[in-house]
Amino acid sequence: MEWIYKGTTLDKAPEEYQGFVYCITNRATGKKYIGKKNFWSVKKLPPLKGKTNKRHRKTETDWQAYYGSNEHLKADVQVLGEQYFQREIVKMCVNKTTMAYHETKLQFDYEVLMRDDYYNEFIGCRITARGLK
């Protein structure tokens, strides 16, 4: 199944964004999950021979096959099949701080911990103002 962003399918990770905030909906039950996912990760490589600076390589994550970190959601995907789930990108984010902020804001706005129609079981975040400017 594909990721939907603004009504169209997203099949390539945009270079200018670090990641996104998403909502996965179980079409059979209407239950939802709000989370975040990185498009890119940074791999640290050892320095070249005779050098002291470590090297960094930007690599694409498994975002296209990702169905959240919640165990109940992943179990439902295994039992029902991917075709019963809609994956929608709610917000594209340029850095990890912005992703954490928007994920947490949506989770509080929709009161995901207080409702039975969300898979979310906890809200965890650490956000600094510096990354939001």
C-alpha positions as a Markdown table, in Angstrom:
| # | Residue | x | y | z |
|---|---|---|---|---|
| 1 | Met | 0.0 | 0.0 | 0.0 |
| 2 | Glu | 1.1 | 3.5 | -0.7 |
| 3 | Trp | 1.4 | 6.7 | 1.3 |
| 4 | Ile | -1.1 | 9.4 | 0.4 |
| 5 | Tyr | -0.1 | 13.1 | 0.7 |
| 6 | Lys | -2.5 | 15.9 | -0.3 |
| 7 | Gly | -4.6 | 13.4 | -2.4 |
| 8 | Thr | -1.7 | 11.9 | -4.4 |
| 9 | Thr | 0.6 | 8.9 | -3.9 |
| 10 | Leu | 4.1 | 9.6 | -2.6 |
| 11 | Asp | 6.6 | 7.0 | -3.9 |
| 12 | Lys | 9.8 | 9.0 | -3.6 |
| 13 | Ala | 11.4 | 10.5 | -0.5 |
| 14 | Pro | 11.8 | 14.3 | -1.0 |
| 15 | Glu | 15.3 | 15.4 | -0.4 |
| 16 | Glu | 14.3 | 18.7 | 1.3 |
| 17 | Tyr | 12.3 | 17.0 | 4.1 |
| 18 | Gln | 13.6 | 14.9 | 7.0 |
| 19 | Gly | 10.4 | 13.1 | 7.6 |
| 20 | Phe | 6.6 | 13.3 | 8.1 |
| 21 | Val | 3.8 | 13.0 | 10.6 |
| 22 | Tyr | 1.2 | 10.5 | 9.6 |
| 23 | Cys | -2.2 | 9.0 | 10.3 |
| 24 | Ile | -2.9 | 5.3 | 9.6 |
| 25 | Thr | -6.6 | 4.3 | 9.6 |
| 26 | Asn | -7.9 | 0.8 | 9.9 |
| 27 | Arg | -10.7 | 0.8 | 7.3 |
| 28 | Ala | -12.5 | -2.2 | 8.9 |
| 29 | Thr | -12.8 | -0.6 | 12.4 |
| 30 | Gly | -12.1 | 3.1 | 11.9 |
| 31 | Lys | -9.3 | 2.9 | 14.5 |
| 32 | Lys | -6.4 | 5.3 | 13.9 |
| 33 | Tyr | -2.8 | 5.8 | 14.8 |
| 34 | Ile | -0.8 | 9.1 | 14.7 |
| 35 | Gly | 2.9 | 8.9 | 14.5 |
| 36 | Lys | 6.1 | 10.2 | 12.8 |
| 37 | Lys | 8.6 | 8.7 | 10.4 |
| 38 | Asn | 12.0 | 9.8 | 9.1 |
| 39 | Phe | 12.7 | 9.6 | 5.3 |
| 40 | Trp | 16.4 | 9.7 | 6.0 |
| 41 | Ser | 18.9 | 8.3 | 8.5 |
| 42 | Val | 22.6 | 9.3 | 8.9 |
| 43 | Lys | 25.1 | 6.5 | 9.0 |
| 44 | Lys | 28.5 | 7.3 | 10.6 |
| 45 | Leu | 31.4 | 5.8 | 8.8 |
| 46 | Pro | 35.0 | 5.5 | 10.2 |
| 47 | Pro | 37.5 | 8.1 | 9.0 |
| 48 | Leu | 39.5 | 7.5 | 5.9 |
| 49 | Lys | 43.1 | 6.2 | 6.4 |
| 50 | Gly | 45.2 | 8.9 | 7.9 |
| 51 | Lys | 42.3 | 11.2 | 8.7 |
| 52 | Thr | 40.5 | 11.9 | 12.0 |
| 53 | Asn | 37.1 | 13.2 | 10.9 |
| 54 | Lys | 34.3 | 10.7 | 10.8 |
| 55 | Arg | 32.3 | 10.5 | 7.6 |
| 56 | His | 28.5 | 10.7 | 7.3 |
| 57 | Arg | 26.3 | 9.1 | 4.7 |
| 58 | Lys | 22.6 | 9.9 | 4.3 |
| 59 | Thr | 20.5 | 6.8 | 3.6 |
| 60 | Glu | 16.8 | 6.3 | 3.0 |
| 61 | Thr | 14.8 | 4.5 | 5.7 |
| 62 | Asp | 12.1 | 1.8 | 5.3 |
| 63 | Trp | 9.4 | 4.5 | 5.2 |
| 64 | Gln | 7.6 | 3.0 | 2.2 |
| 65 | Ala | 6.9 | -0.3 | 4.0 |
| 66 | Tyr | 6.3 | 1.2 | 7.5 |
| 67 | Tyr | 3.1 | 0.6 | 9.4 |
| 68 | Gly | 3.9 | 2.3 | 12.7 |
| 69 | Ser | 5.5 | 1.2 | 15.9 |
| 70 | Asn | 2.4 | 0.2 | 17.8 |
| 71 | Glu | 2.2 | -3.6 | 18.4 |
| 72 | His | -1.6 | -3.8 | 18.2 |
| 73 | Leu | -1.6 | -1.9 | 14.9 |
| 74 | Lys | 1.1 | -4.1 | 13.4 |
| 75 | Ala | -0.8 | -7.2 | 14.6 |
| 76 | Asp | -4.0 | -6.0 | 12.9 |
| 77 | Val | -2.0 | -5.3 | 9.7 |
| 78 | Gln | -0.8 | -8.9 | 9.8 |
| 79 | Val | -4.2 | -10.4 | 10.5 |
| 80 | Leu | -6.4 | -8.2 | 8.1 |
| 81 | Gly | -3.8 | -7.4 | 5.5 |
| 82 | Glu | -2.4 | -4.1 | 4.2 |
| 83 | Gln | -5.4 | -3.4 | 1.9 |
| 84 | Tyr | -7.5 | -2.6 | 5.0 |
| 85 | Phe | -5.3 | 0.3 | 6.1 |
| 86 | Gln | -5.0 | 3.8 | 4.7 |
| 87 | Arg | -1.7 | 5.6 | 5.2 |
| 88 | Glu | -1.9 | 9.3 | 5.0 |
| 89 | Ile | 0.9 | 11.9 | 5.4 |
| 90 | Val | -0.5 | 14.8 | 7.4 |
| 91 | Lys | 2.6 | 17.1 | 7.6 |
| 92 | Met | 6.0 | 17.1 | 5.9 |
| 93 | Cys | 8.8 | 18.3 | 8.2 |
| 94 | Val | 12.2 | 19.7 | 7.6 |
| 95 | Asn | 13.8 | 18.5 | 10.8 |
| 96 | Lys | 13.3 | 16.0 | 13.7 |
| 97 | Thr | 12.2 | 18.7 | 16.2 |
| 98 | Thr | 9.4 | 19.9 | 13.9 |
| 99 | Met | 8.3 | 16.3 | 13.4 |
| 100 | Ala | 8.2 | 15.7 | 17.2 |
| 101 | Tyr | 6.3 | 19.0 | 17.7 |
| 102 | His | 3.6 | 18.3 | 15.1 |
| 103 | Glu | 3.2 | 14.6 | 16.1 |
| 104 | Thr | 2.7 | 15.6 | 19.8 |
| 105 | Lys | 0.4 | 18.5 | 19.0 |
| 106 | Leu | -1.9 | 16.2 | 16.9 |
| 107 | Gln | -1.9 | 13.5 | 19.5 |
| 108 | Phe | -3.0 | 16.1 | 22.2 |
| 109 | Asp | -5.5 | 17.8 | 19.8 |
| 110 | Tyr | -7.2 | 14.5 | 19.0 |
| 111 | Glu | -6.9 | 13.2 | 22.7 |
| 112 | Val | -5.6 | 9.9 | 21.4 |
| 113 | Leu | -4.9 | 8.6 | 24.9 |
| 114 | Met | -8.5 | 9.3 | 26.1 |
| 115 | Arg | -10.3 | 7.6 | 23.2 |
| 116 | Asp | -10.8 | 4.0 | 22.2 |
| 117 | Asp | -10.7 | 4.7 | 18.5 |
| 118 | Tyr | -6.9 | 5.3 | 18.5 |
| 119 | Tyr | -4.1 | 2.7 | 18.7 |
| 120 | Asn | -1.8 | 5.2 | 20.5 |
| 121 | Glu | -0.9 | 4.1 | 24.0 |
| 122 | Phe | 1.6 | 6.8 | 25.1 |
| 123 | Ile | 2.9 | 10.3 | 24.1 |
| 124 | Gly | 6.6 | 10.9 | 24.4 |
| 125 | Cys | 8.4 | 13.9 | 23.3 |
| 126 | Arg | 11.4 | 16.1 | 24.0 |
| 127 | Ile | 11.2 | 19.4 | 22.0 |
| 128 | Thr | 13.4 | 22.5 | 22.1 |
| 129 | Ala | 12.4 | 25.9 | 20.8 |
| 130 | Arg | 15.7 | 26.2 | 18.9 |
| 131 | Gly | 14.8 | 23.5 | 16.4 |
| 132 | Leu | 11.4 | 25.1 | 15.7 |
| 133 | Lys | 12.8 | 28.5 | 14.5 |
